[in-house]
Amino acid sequence: MQLVQLANFVLDNLLQSRVGFIVIFHCWPRDESGQGRCSDVLILVYFPFSPGLQFALQFVNPIHPNLVYHQYVQMHGVQDWSHLELSYLEHLQPTLAIYVDLQCDQAEALLEEASLRQLYNQHYHWLLHGNQSVQEFYDFFSPFNISIDADVSFVQEHDHTGNSSVVYGIYDVYNNGKIIGGQLNMTGSYESTCDLSECRKTRYLSTLQMRSKYGNREQLTDVVLRGKSRCILYLDNNVFPPPVATVVTQRPLTWSEDQLIEFLSQENETHIDSLARFGFHLTLILRDLLHCKMQFIFSDSWSKSDIVGGSIGALVDQTADITATPSLATEGRLKYLSAIIETGFFRSVCIFRTPHNAGLRGDVFLQPFSPLVWYLFGGVLSLIGILLWITFYMECRRMRRRWRLDYLPSLLSTFLISFGAACIQSSVLIPRSTGGRLIYFALFLISFIMYNYYTSVVVSSLLSSPVKSKIKTMQQLAESPLTVGLEPLPFTKSYLNYSRLPEIHLFIKRKIEPQAKNPQLWLPAEEGVLRVRDNPGYVFVFETSSGYAYVERYFTAQQICDLNEVLFRPEKLFYTHLHRNSSYKELFRLRFLRVLETGVYRKQRSYWVHMKLHCVAQNFVITVGMEYVAPLLLMLICAYILVVLILLTELAWKRFLSQPPPTYTM
């Protein structure tokens, strides 16, 4: 074995792979060994038996200026590799390089243990060096559990020529998934010729160098991916591997496999199980991109607890490779799973129409101006009324005879003229002097300005959104007298049971517990939305992805604008998850990013996920309801009663005055 050329090749390969740490498993004889550390250059060395002196010297004085931290492990005499990762491969680096000499007797046992511990992944850069043929290595390595994200290279050493150069052939080795039917793949990369001073690429064996790592592994034609859906389904009974997880909440799991698949594949009635069907369609797009088969497991819930049961539990225990139905990324789940792409928007709301009596207010006609403005305006009118009386008095008593009125108006009459002008009413009495007419001009000018301000505010309030309820939070809703109904969804019941928010506890105590035996508490989304439409003041809790479709179907444009919304729980994003240690994580992430970049994801999301209701006020005519008219009618009735009382009082007083004085006779 030409150790100097081999050392140069390893150093060159580490430089190209950007890896600075390597563990070298070898079985070189002791008589080729050097002693300990060979220089003061910083090297991490572990010597049960010293490696070849020539090999070690190349690492001390490398052909490249980059330092490589290396450790040697003599495989001769090692009988148990059960603690391989803990004893030899424990590291804190992104990637650790591992060199294995396949000519050693213990190499097969080491590689079998690595396969058992699933160490052929992206965190280890394997260099398997030997002189066997490609077919011999394929037959030897094909039983091992190697994944698609594996970074494994078979380094084939060719027969030595007469000179000091050695030719190494490098082959990229991976498997699309051994446990789900994948076959070992070997792609020739390049040949490198190494001598005593350098290494150089002499021939490319394929176009592998023109593609990225996953560009060479983008099609999974030989595997059946496992997915979870909320009930068990096998697409191919001849394939053993388990499937992809999917959740179905609106259809019974007693349905046949074909019926469930047909339901999830349909594109009509998007409000029925929209999140599950949205995720299912994205998974079908992923399947087409990867050219693979998929086997689905169906479940009726996301999980029984945070990470146990349902589609989440199947991912955690690795009986499924990916969830077709998106789910929440909670703190507990992220210890075991990785969220690779946002696949939905979780939003639960409480909707209700404002009760008919909620907007009745006695001060509705006083709202355009603040109390201070009303007081000032009334004071100005009173002052003008006094000035008018003074004007008429002066004209009748002090002015020329031709300016005099037939009678002198009372102070009450001038006040009536002043306040009548504020209501845009004319007057029969007009001052004839210049000063009096200027007072009239000032009176009508200020009345005109105030009237326009007032009417503009009233009209704008009518043209704006209708009267809304003051209930904006769950606590206010819990304290209100409104009746509540809920859509029977698993995550709604789970949130009520496990939420620690005090307003939710109050909501349960005030709204749920008193109706525990009421069969109308839990209603289907369609029935609950219809009840909201027909009963103002009835509150219904539902998930927007399904409920908004019923609102748009049964509500008019004006009724949609009349709706009040209270957020039932904090808004959350849904994600497609994989197991944290899944070998497909990077590949799926790249494919989903491709779906996102091309606009396919946006198209699917806009079709399946309803984010909000659209209120277009100009599509309907504003009508003035009793909440505005009732205070006016009440004021008129009170005014008429007061007028009648005053009239009766005046008649009684007049009658009293018209009676003759009593006469007394002796």
C-alpha positions as CSV (number, residue, x, y, z in Angstrom):
1,M,0.0,0.0,0.0
2,Q,1.4,3.4,-1.0
3,L,0.7,5.3,2.2
4,V,2.1,8.7,1.0
5,Q,-0.1,8.8,-2.1
6,L,-3.0,7.6,0.0
7,A,-2.4,10.4,2.6
8,N,-2.3,13.0,-0.2
9,F,-5.6,11.7,-1.6
10,V,-7.3,11.8,1.8
11,L,-6.1,15.3,2.4
12,D,-7.2,16.4,-1.1
13,N,-10.6,14.8,-0.6
14,L,-11.1,16.5,2.8
15,L,-10.2,19.9,1.3
16,Q,-12.8,19.5,-1.5
17,S,-15.4,18.3,1.0
18,R,-14.6,21.1,3.5
19,V,-14.1,18.7,6.4
20,G,-11.4,19.3,8.9
21,F,-11.8,16.3,11.3
22,I,-11.2,12.7,10.4
23,V,-11.0,9.3,12.2
24,I,-8.9,6.8,10.5
25,F,-9.7,3.1,11.0
26,H,-6.7,1.0,9.8
27,C,-4.8,-2.2,10.4
28,W,-1.3,-1.3,9.3
29,P,1.4,-3.5,10.8
30,R,3.5,-2.3,13.7
31,D,6.7,-2.5,11.8
32,E,5.5,0.3,9.6
33,S,4.7,2.5,12.6
34,G,6.3,5.7,13.8
35,Q,6.2,7.0,17.3
36,G,3.7,9.4,18.8
37,R,3.5,12.9,17.5
38,C,5.7,13.7,14.7
39,S,5.9,17.5,14.9
40,D,4.8,20.4,16.9
41,V,1.9,21.1,14.4
42,L,-1.4,20.9,16.2
43,I,-2.8,17.4,15.6
44,L,-5.4,15.5,17.6
45,V,-3.9,12.0,17.9
46,Y,-5.1,8.8,19.6
47,F,-2.6,6.0,19.3
48,P,-3.6,2.5,20.5
49,F,-1.1,1.5,17.9
50,S,0.9,4.0,15.9
51,P,0.0,4.4,12.2
52,G,2.4,4.3,9.3
53,L,5.1,6.8,9.7
54,Q,5.0,7.9,6.1
55,F,1.2,8.5,6.3
56,A,1.5,10.5,9.5
57,L,4.2,12.7,8.1
58,Q,2.0,13.7,5.2
59,F,-0.6,15.0,7.7
60,V,2.1,16.8,9.6
61,N,3.3,18.5,6.4
62,P,0.2,18.4,4.2
63,I,0.1,19.2,0.5
64,H,-2.4,22.0,1.4
65,P,-2.0,24.6,4.1
66,N,-5.2,23.6,5.9
67,L,-4.8,21.9,9.2
68,V,-6.6,18.6,9.6
69,Y,-7.4,17.2,13.1
70,H,-7.1,13.4,12.9
71,Q,-7.3,10.4,15.1
72,Y,-6.1,6.9,14.4
73,V,-7.9,3.7,15.5
74,Q,-6.1,0.3,15.1
75,M,-8.9,-2.2,14.2
76,H,-6.7,-5.2,14.9
77,G,-7.9,-6.9,18.0
78,V,-11.2,-5.0,18.4
79,Q,-13.8,-7.6,19.0
80,D,-16.9,-5.5,19.9
81,W,-18.0,-2.4,18.0
82,S,-21.3,-2.0,19.9
83,H,-20.2,1.3,21.3
84,L,-18.8,2.6,18.0
85,E,-20.5,6.0,18.0
86,L,-19.9,6.7,21.7
87,S,-16.3,5.5,21.8
88,Y,-14.9,6.7,18.5
89,L,-17.3,9.0,16.7
90,E,-18.7,11.3,19.3
91,H,-18.2,14.9,18.0
92,L,-19.6,18.4,18.0
93,Q,-18.7,19.2,14.4
94,P,-21.2,19.5,11.5
95,T,-19.5,16.7,9.7
96,L,-16.9,14.1,10.7
97,A,-14.8,12.3,8.1
98,I,-14.3,8.5,8.6
99,Y,-11.7,6.5,6.7
100,V,-12.0,2.7,6.7
101,D,-9.5,0.3,5.2
102,L,-11.7,-2.4,3.6
103,Q,-8.7,-4.8,3.6
104,C,-8.8,-5.1,7.4
105,D,-10.6,-8.2,8.9
106,Q,-12.6,-6.1,11.2
107,A,-13.9,-3.7,8.5
108,E,-17.0,-5.7,7.8
109,A,-18.0,-5.8,11.5
110,L,-17.4,-2.1,11.8
111,L,-19.6,-1.3,8.8
112,E,-22.3,-3.6,9.9
113,E,-22.5,-1.8,13.3
114,A,-22.6,1.5,11.5
115,S,-25.5,0.2,9.4
116,L,-27.3,-0.9,12.6
117,R,-26.8,2.4,14.2
118,Q,-27.9,4.3,11.1
119,L,-24.6,6.2,10.8
120,Y,-24.6,6.5,7.1
121,N,-26.1,9.9,7.0
122,Q,-25.2,13.6,6.3
123,H,-23.3,14.0,9.5
124,Y,-20.5,11.6,8.5
125,H,-18.2,11.7,5.4
126,W,-17.3,8.1,4.8
127,L,-14.2,7.1,2.7
128,L,-14.2,3.3,2.1
129,H,-10.9,2.4,0.6
130,G,-10.2,-0.9,-1.1
131,N,-8.9,-2.5,-4.3
132,Q,-11.9,-4.8,-5.1
133,S,-14.0,-4.3,-8.2
134,V,-17.1,-2.2,-8.3
135,Q,-19.3,-5.3,-8.5
136,E,-17.6,-6.9,-5.6
137,F,-18.1,-3.8,-3.4
138,Y,-21.8,-3.5,-4.6
139,D,-22.5,-7.1,-3.5
140,F,-20.7,-6.5,-0.2
141,F,-22.3,-3.2,0.7
142,S,-25.8,-3.6,-0.7
143,P,-27.3,-5.3,2.5
144,F,-26.3,-2.3,4.7
145,N,-28.8,0.3,5.8
146,I,-27.6,3.4,3.9
147,S,-29.9,6.4,3.4
148,I,-30.4,8.9,0.7
149,D,-28.6,11.7,2.5
150,A,-25.6,9.5,3.1
151,D,-22.1,10.9,2.2
152,V,-20.3,7.7,1.4
153,S,-17.6,7.3,-1.2
154,F,-16.0,4.1,-2.4
155,V,-12.3,4.7,-3.1
156,Q,-11.1,2.1,-5.5
157,E,-7.3,1.8,-5.7
158,H,-6.1,0.7,-9.1
159,D,-3.0,-1.4,-9.7
160,H,0.2,0.5,-9.4
161,T,2.0,1.5,-12.5
162,G,5.8,1.5,-12.9
163,N,6.1,5.1,-11.5
164,S,5.2,6.4,-8.1
165,S,1.7,7.6,-9.0
166,V,-1.4,5.8,-7.8
167,V,-4.8,6.2,-9.5
168,Y,-7.9,6.3,-7.3
169,G,-11.5,5.9,-8.6
170,I,-14.2,7.6,-6.5
171,Y,-17.8,6.4,-6.6
172,D,-20.8,8.1,-4.9
173,V,-22.7,5.5,-2.9
174,Y,-26.3,6.0,-1.6
175,N,-29.6,4.3,-1.2
176,N,-33.1,5.8,-1.6
177,G,-34.2,3.9,1.5
178,K,-33.1,0.4,2.3
179,I,-35.9,-0.3,4.7
180,I,-38.6,0.9,2.2
181,G,-37.5,-1.1,-0.8
182,G,-34.6,1.0,-2.1
183,Q,-31.7,-0.4,-4.0
184,L,-28.0,0.5,-3.6
185,N,-26.8,3.1,-6.1
186,M,-23.2,3.7,-7.2
187,T,-22.3,6.6,-9.5
188,G,-18.8,7.0,-10.8
189,S,-17.5,10.5,-10.0
190,Y,-13.9,10.9,-11.1
191,E,-10.4,9.4,-11.1
192,S,-7.6,11.1,-9.2
193,T,-3.9,10.5,-9.7
194,C,-1.8,11.1,-6.7
195,D,2.0,11.1,-6.4
196,L,4.4,12.0,-3.6
197,S,3.7,15.7,-3.8
198,E,0.1,16.3,-5.2
199,C,-3.2,14.9,-6.4
200,R,-5.0,15.9,-9.6
201,K,-8.2,14.8,-11.3
202,T,-7.4,13.0,-14.5
203,R,-10.8,11.8,-15.7
204,Y,-14.4,12.2,-14.9
205,L,-16.4,9.0,-14.8
206,S,-19.8,10.7,-15.2
207,T,-21.5,14.1,-15.2
208,L,-21.9,13.9,-11.4
209,Q,-19.6,17.0,-10.9
210,M,-22.2,19.1,-12.8
211,R,-25.0,18.4,-10.3
212,S,-25.5,19.0,-6.6
213,K,-25.6,16.2,-4.1
214,Y,-29.4,16.0,-4.2
215,G,-29.5,16.8,-7.9
216,N,-28.2,13.2,-8.4
217,R,-30.8,11.8,-6.0
218,E,-33.9,13.7,-7.0
219,Q,-36.0,10.7,-8.1
220,L,-37.0,7.9,-5.7
221,T,-38.3,5.5,-8.3
222,D,-37.4,2.3,-6.3
223,V,-39.0,3.2,-2.9
224,V,-42.5,3.4,-1.4
225,L,-42.6,6.4,1.0
226,R,-44.5,6.0,4.2
227,G,-47.1,8.6,5.1
228,K,-49.7,9.0,7.9
229,S,-53.2,10.1,7.2
230,R,-55.4,9.1,10.1
231,C,-56.5,5.6,9.0
232,I,-54.4,2.8,7.6
233,L,-54.2,2.4,3.9
234,Y,-51.9,0.3,1.7
235,L,-51.6,1.3,-1.9
236,D,-49.6,-1.8,-2.9
237,N,-50.2,-5.0,-0.9
238,N,-47.0,-6.4,-2.3
239,V,-44.9,-3.8,-0.7
240,F,-43.9,-4.3,3.0
241,P,-42.8,-0.8,4.1
242,P,-45.1,1.3,6.2
243,P,-46.8,4.5,4.7
244,V,-47.3,8.4,4.7
245,A,-49.5,9.7,7.6
246,T,-52.8,11.5,6.7
247,V,-55.6,12.8,8.9
248,V,-59.3,12.5,7.9
249,T,-61.8,14.1,10.3
250,Q,-65.0,14.5,8.2
251,R,-65.3,10.9,6.9
252,P,-65.5,7.6,8.8
253,L,-62.5,5.4,8.9
254,T,-64.7,2.5,8.2
255,W,-64.7,3.6,4.5
256,S,-62.7,1.5,2.1
257,E,-59.3,2.6,1.0
258,D,-60.5,3.6,-2.5
259,Q,-63.3,5.8,-1.0
260,L,-60.9,7.6,1.3
261,I,-58.4,8.2,-1.5
262,E,-61.2,9.5,-3.8
263,F,-62.4,11.8,-1.1
264,L,-59.0,13.3,-0.4
265,S,-58.3,13.7,-4.2
266,Q,-61.5,15.6,-5.0
267,E,-61.3,19.3,-5.7
268,N,-64.9,20.3,-5.0
269,E,-66.4,21.3,-1.6
270,T,-63.1,22.7,-0.4
271,H,-64.6,23.5,3.1
272,I,-64.8,19.8,4.0
273,D,-61.6,18.7,5.7
274,S,-59.8,21.4,3.8
275,L,-56.5,21.2,5.8
276,A,-56.2,17.4,5.3
277,R,-57.0,17.7,1.6
278,F,-54.7,20.6,1.1
279,G,-51.8,18.7,2.6
280,F,-52.8,15.6,0.7
281,H,-52.6,17.4,-2.7
282,L,-49.2,18.9,-1.8
283,T,-48.0,15.3,-1.0
284,L,-49.2,14.1,-4.4
285,I,-47.2,16.9,-6.0
286,L,-44.2,15.8,-4.0
287,R,-44.8,12.2,-5.2
288,D,-44.8,13.3,-8.8
289,L,-41.6,15.3,-8.4
290,L,-39.8,12.4,-6.8
291,H,-41.3,9.7,-9.2
292,C,-41.9,7.5,-6.2
293,K,-44.8,5.5,-4.8
294,M,-46.5,6.3,-1.6
295,Q,-48.2,4.2,1.0
296,F,-50.7,6.0,3.3
297,I,-51.7,5.4,6.9
298,F,-54.9,7.0,7.9
299,S,-55.9,8.3,11.4
300,D,-58.8,10.1,12.8
301,S,-56.7,12.5,15.0
302,W,-53.3,14.3,14.9
303,S,-52.3,12.8,18.3
304,K,-53.8,11.5,21.5
305,S,-51.4,13.6,23.5
306,D,-48.7,15.9,22.2
307,I,-46.5,13.2,20.7
308,V,-48.4,10.0,21.2
309,G,-50.9,8.4,18.9
310,G,-52.3,9.6,15.6
311,S,-50.3,10.9,12.7
312,I,-47.8,12.6,15.0
313,G,-47.2,9.4,17.0
314,A,-46.5,7.5,13.7
315,L,-43.8,10.1,12.8
316,V,-42.2,10.0,16.3
317,D,-41.9,6.2,16.3
318,Q,-40.8,6.3,12.7
319,T,-43.6,4.1,11.3
320,A,-44.3,6.9,8.8
321,D,-41.8,9.0,6.8
322,I,-43.9,12.2,6.4
323,T,-47.2,13.7,7.4
324,A,-49.5,14.4,4.5
325,T,-51.8,16.4,6.9
326,P,-50.1,19.5,8.4
327,S,-50.0,20.0,12.1
328,L,-48.9,22.5,14.8
329,A,-45.2,22.7,15.6
330,T,-45.3,22.6,19.4
331,E,-42.3,22.7,21.7
332,G,-42.7,19.1,22.7
333,R,-43.0,17.9,19.1
334,L,-40.0,19.8,17.9
335,K,-37.8,17.6,20.2
336,Y,-38.6,14.7,17.8
337,L,-39.8,16.3,14.6
338,S,-38.6,18.9,12.1
339,A,-41.0,21.3,10.4
340,I,-39.9,21.7,6.7
341,I,-42.6,23.9,5.2
342,E,-45.6,25.9,6.2
343,T,-48.7,24.1,4.9
344,G,-51.7,25.9,6.4
345,F,-53.0,28.5,8.7
346,F,-54.9,27.6,11.9
347,R,-57.4,30.1,13.0
348,S,-60.4,29.5,15.2
349,V,-62.9,32.3,15.8
350,C,-66.2,33.1,17.5
351,I,-68.7,34.8,15.2
352,F,-72.0,36.4,16.1
353,R,-74.3,39.1,14.8
354,T,-74.9,42.2,17.0
355,P,-78.2,41.7,19.0
356,H,-81.0,44.0,17.9
357,N,-81.0,45.9,21.2
358,A,-77.2,46.2,21.5
359,G,-77.1,49.6,19.7
360,L,-80.0,51.4,21.3
361,R,-78.6,54.5,23.0
362,G,-80.3,57.7,24.2
363,D,-77.4,59.9,23.2
364,V,-77.1,58.7,19.6
365,F,-78.1,62.2,18.2
366,L,-75.7,63.9,20.5
367,Q,-72.6,61.9,19.5
368,P,-71.5,64.0,16.6
369,F,-70.3,66.7,19.0
370,S,-68.7,66.5,22.4
371,P,-70.6,67.9,25.4
372,L,-68.4,71.0,25.5
373,V,-69.3,71.9,21.9
374,W,-73.0,71.4,22.7
375,Y,-72.7,73.7,25.7
376,L,-70.9,76.4,23.8
377,F,-73.3,76.2,20.9
378,G,-76.3,76.5,23.3
379,G,-74.6,79.5,25.0
380,V,-74.1,81.3,21.7
381,L,-77.7,80.7,20.7
382,S,-78.9,82.0,24.0
383,L,-76.7,85.1,23.7
384,I,-78.0,85.8,20.2
385,G,-81.6,85.4,21.5
386,I,-80.9,88.1,24.2
387,L,-79.3,90.3,21.6
388,L,-82.3,89.9,19.3
389,W,-84.7,90.9,22.1
390,I,-82.6,94.0,22.8
391,T,-82.6,94.9,19.1
392,F,-86.4,94.6,18.9
393,Y,-86.8,96.6,22.1
394,M,-84.6,99.4,20.8
395,E,-86.4,99.4,17.4
396,C,-89.8,99.7,19.1
397,R,-88.9,102.3,21.7
398,R,-85.9,104.3,20.5
399,M,-85.8,104.1,16.7
400,R,-87.8,105.9,14.1
401,R,-91.5,105.2,13.9
402,R,-91.3,103.5,10.5
403,W,-88.8,100.9,11.9
404,R,-91.1,100.0,14.8
405,L,-92.9,96.6,14.8
406,D,-96.5,96.3,15.6
407,Y,-95.6,94.6,18.8
408,L,-92.6,93.9,20.9
409,P,-91.6,90.1,20.9
410,S,-91.1,88.5,24.2
411,L,-87.7,87.2,25.3
412,L,-89.1,83.6,24.8
413,S,-90.0,84.5,21.2
414,T,-86.5,85.7,20.5
415,F,-85.0,82.5,22.0
416,L,-87.4,80.5,19.8
417,I,-86.1,82.4,16.8
418,S,-82.5,81.8,17.7
419,F,-82.9,78.0,18.3
420,G,-85.2,77.7,15.3
421,A,-82.4,79.1,13.1
422,A,-80.1,76.4,14.5
423,C,-82.6,73.9,13.1
424,I,-82.6,75.7,9.7
425,Q,-86.0,77.3,10.3
426,S,-86.9,80.8,9.0
427,S,-88.5,83.6,11.0
428,V,-91.3,86.0,10.3
429,L,-89.8,88.7,12.5
430,I,-86.8,90.4,10.9
431,P,-85.0,93.4,12.4
432,R,-85.0,96.5,10.3
433,S,-81.9,98.1,11.7
434,T,-78.4,97.4,10.3
435,G,-77.1,96.0,13.6
436,G,-80.1,93.7,14.0
437,R,-79.6,92.3,10.5
438,L,-75.9,91.7,11.2
439,I,-77.0,89.7,14.3
440,Y,-79.3,87.7,12.1
441,F,-76.5,87.1,9.6
442,A,-74.2,85.8,12.3
443,L,-77.0,83.6,13.6
444,F,-77.7,81.9,10.3
445,L,-74.0,81.6,9.4
446,I,-73.1,79.8,12.6
447,S,-76.2,77.6,12.3
448,F,-75.3,76.7,8.7
449,I,-71.8,75.6,9.6
450,M,-72.9,73.6,12.7
451,Y,-75.7,72.0,10.7
452,N,-73.3,70.8,7.9
453,Y,-70.8,69.5,10.5
454,Y,-73.6,67.6,12.2
455,T,-75.1,66.0,9.1
456,S,-71.8,65.0,7.7
457,V,-70.9,63.1,10.9
458,V,-74.3,61.4,11.0
459,V,-74.1,60.4,7.3
460,S,-70.5,59.1,7.6
461,S,-71.4,57.0,10.6
462,L,-74.3,55.5,8.6
463,L,-72.1,54.8,5.6
464,S,-69.3,53.2,7.7
465,S,-69.5,49.7,9.2
466,P,-72.8,48.9,11.0
467,V,-73.1,49.0,14.8
468,K,-70.5,46.5,16.2
469,S,-70.6,44.8,19.5
470,K,-68.1,45.9,22.2
471,I,-67.1,42.3,22.8
472,K,-63.6,41.9,21.5
473,T,-61.9,39.3,23.8
474,M,-62.7,35.9,25.1
475,Q,-63.0,37.2,28.6
476,Q,-65.7,39.8,27.5
477,L,-67.5,37.0,25.7
478,A,-67.4,34.8,28.7
479,E,-68.9,37.6,30.9
480,S,-71.6,38.4,28.3
481,P,-75.2,36.8,28.4
482,L,-74.8,35.5,24.8
483,T,-75.5,31.8,24.0
484,V,-72.5,29.8,22.6
485,G,-72.2,26.8,20.3
486,L,-69.1,25.0,19.1
487,E,-68.0,23.0,16.1
488,P,-67.1,19.4,17.3
489,L,-63.4,19.4,16.2
490,P,-60.8,17.3,18.0
491,F,-58.3,20.2,18.4
492,T,-61.1,22.5,19.8
493,K,-61.9,20.0,22.5
494,S,-58.2,19.5,23.2
495,Y,-57.7,23.2,23.5
496,L,-60.5,23.5,26.0
497,N,-59.1,20.7,28.1
498,Y,-55.5,21.7,28.1
499,S,-55.4,25.5,27.8
500,R,-54.0,27.3,30.8
501,L,-55.4,30.7,29.9
502,P,-57.7,32.2,32.6
503,E,-60.1,33.6,30.1
504,I,-60.6,30.1,28.6
505,H,-61.2,28.6,32.1
506,L,-63.8,31.4,32.6
507,F,-65.4,30.6,29.2
508,I,-65.7,27.0,30.1
509,K,-67.3,27.8,33.5
510,R,-69.8,30.3,32.2
511,K,-70.6,28.9,28.7
512,I,-69.7,25.2,28.5
513,E,-70.5,23.7,31.9
514,P,-74.0,25.1,32.1
515,Q,-74.8,23.5,28.7
516,A,-73.0,20.2,29.4
517,K,-76.3,18.2,28.8
518,N,-77.5,20.4,26.0
519,P,-77.4,18.5,22.7
520,Q,-77.3,21.8,20.8
521,L,-73.9,22.8,22.3
522,W,-71.9,20.9,19.7
523,L,-73.2,21.6,16.2
524,P,-71.9,21.0,12.6
525,A,-70.4,24.0,11.0
526,E,-73.2,24.5,8.5
527,E,-76.0,24.3,11.2
528,G,-74.1,26.6,13.5
529,V,-73.5,29.3,10.8
530,L,-77.2,29.2,9.9
531,R,-78.1,29.7,13.6
532,V,-75.8,32.7,13.7
533,R,-77.6,34.2,10.7
534,D,-81.1,33.7,12.0
535,N,-80.4,34.5,15.7
536,P,-78.5,37.8,16.3
537,G,-76.6,37.4,19.6
538,Y,-75.9,33.6,19.1
539,V,-72.2,32.9,19.2
540,F,-70.6,30.0,17.2
541,V,-67.0,28.8,17.4
542,F,-65.5,27.2,14.3
543,E,-62.3,26.8,12.3
544,T,-62.1,29.4,9.5
545,S,-60.8,27.0,6.8
546,S,-64.2,25.2,6.8
547,G,-66.6,27.7,8.4
548,Y,-65.9,30.7,6.1
549,A,-67.2,28.8,3.1
550,Y,-70.6,28.4,4.8
551,V,-70.7,32.1,5.8
552,E,-70.1,33.1,2.2
553,R,-72.7,30.7,1.0
554,Y,-75.6,31.7,3.4
555,F,-74.9,35.3,4.3
556,T,-75.6,38.4,2.2
557,A,-72.9,41.0,1.8
558,Q,-74.5,43.2,4.4
559,Q,-74.8,40.4,6.9
560,I,-71.1,39.6,6.4
561,C,-70.2,43.2,7.3
562,D,-72.5,42.9,10.3
563,L,-70.6,40.0,11.8
564,N,-68.5,40.3,14.9
565,E,-65.4,38.2,15.3
566,V,-63.5,37.2,18.5
567,L,-60.3,35.2,18.2
568,F,-60.9,31.9,20.0
569,R,-57.3,30.9,20.3
570,P,-53.9,32.5,19.2
571,E,-53.4,32.1,15.5
572,K,-51.0,29.3,14.6
573,L,-49.3,28.1,11.4
574,F,-49.5,24.5,10.3
575,Y,-46.4,22.7,9.1
576,T,-45.5,19.5,7.2
577,H,-43.3,17.5,9.5
578,L,-40.6,14.8,9.2
579,H,-38.8,13.0,11.9
580,R,-35.9,15.0,13.2
581,N,-33.4,12.3,12.0
582,S,-35.1,11.6,8.7
583,S,-32.7,11.1,5.9
584,Y,-35.2,12.7,3.5
585,K,-35.3,16.0,5.3
586,E,-33.1,17.9,3.0
587,L,-34.4,16.3,-0.2
588,F,-38.0,17.1,0.8
589,R,-37.1,20.6,1.8
590,L,-35.6,21.3,-1.6
591,R,-38.6,19.9,-3.5
592,F,-41.1,21.8,-1.4
593,L,-39.0,25.0,-2.0
594,R,-39.3,24.3,-5.7
595,V,-43.1,24.0,-5.3
596,L,-43.1,27.3,-3.4
597,E,-40.9,29.1,-6.0
598,T,-43.0,28.1,-9.0
599,G,-46.2,29.4,-7.4
600,V,-47.8,26.0,-7.2
601,Y,-48.0,26.2,-3.4
602,R,-49.6,29.6,-3.5
603,K,-52.2,28.5,-6.0
604,Q,-53.1,25.4,-3.9
605,R,-53.3,27.4,-0.7
606,S,-55.5,30.1,-2.1
607,Y,-57.9,27.4,-3.4
608,W,-58.0,25.3,-0.2
609,V,-57.4,27.8,2.7
610,H,-59.9,30.6,3.5
611,M,-58.0,33.3,5.4
612,K,-60.7,36.0,5.9
613,L,-64.2,37.2,5.0
614,H,-64.5,40.1,2.5
615,C,-66.8,42.9,3.5
616,V,-67.6,45.2,0.5
617,A,-69.8,47.9,1.9
618,Q,-70.7,49.5,-1.5
619,N,-72.5,46.4,-2.6
620,F,-75.6,47.1,-0.5
621,V,-77.8,50.0,0.5
622,I,-77.5,51.3,4.1
623,T,-80.7,51.1,6.0
624,V,-81.4,53.1,9.2
625,G,-82.4,50.7,11.9
626,M,-84.2,51.1,15.2
627,E,-80.8,51.6,16.9
628,Y,-80.9,55.1,15.3
629,V,-84.6,55.8,15.1
630,A,-85.7,54.6,18.6
631,P,-83.9,57.5,20.5
632,L,-85.5,60.0,18.2
633,L,-89.0,58.6,18.7
634,L,-88.4,58.5,22.4
635,M,-87.4,62.2,22.4
636,L,-90.5,63.1,20.4
637,I,-92.8,61.3,22.7
638,C,-91.3,62.9,25.7
639,A,-91.5,66.4,24.0
640,Y,-95.2,65.9,23.2
641,I,-96.0,64.8,26.7
642,L,-94.2,67.9,28.1
643,V,-96.1,70.1,25.6
644,V,-99.4,68.7,26.6
645,L,-98.6,69.2,30.3
646,I,-97.6,72.8,29.7
647,L,-100.8,73.4,27.7
648,L,-103.0,72.0,30.4
649,T,-101.1,74.1,32.9
650,E,-101.7,77.2,30.8
651,L,-105.4,76.5,30.4
652,A,-105.8,75.9,34.1
653,W,-104.0,79.1,34.9
654,K,-106.1,81.0,32.3
655,R,-109.3,79.7,33.8
656,F,-108.1,80.6,37.2
657,L,-107.4,84.2,36.2
658,S,-110.7,84.5,34.3
659,Q,-112.9,83.7,37.3
660,P,-114.7,86.8,38.8
661,P,-113.7,87.7,42.3
662,P,-116.0,86.3,45.0
663,T,-118.5,88.8,46.5
664,Y,-119.5,88.8,50.1
665,T,-123.0,89.9,51.3
666,M,-123.9,90.9,54.8
